[in-house]
């Protein structure tokens, strides 16, 4: 997928900016990449509760979706 954290951040930022401009394809890709990264993180964080990972993942994605209008580009690295 990506090589460094900076690569990941740049890709997600680009997708976020484009999706904020009503690019539905970018928004779908953004959610897919966020899901991939969050799922890996949650599985690492909660190895004894893998059955809860998908529920937590959906809650995280929903929270990002509901708060996407509060995005400020200056908050990115």
Number of C-alpha atoms within 10 A of each C-alpha: 7 9 7 9 9 11 12 16 14 14 14 18 16 14 21 21 16 16 18 15 11 11 13 12 11 19 19 13 15 20 18 13 17 18 17 13 13 19 18 13 13 17 16 12 12 12 11 9 10 14 11 13 20 15 10 14 20 14 12 15 16 13 11 15 12 10 10 13 9 8 13 9 10 6 6 9 8
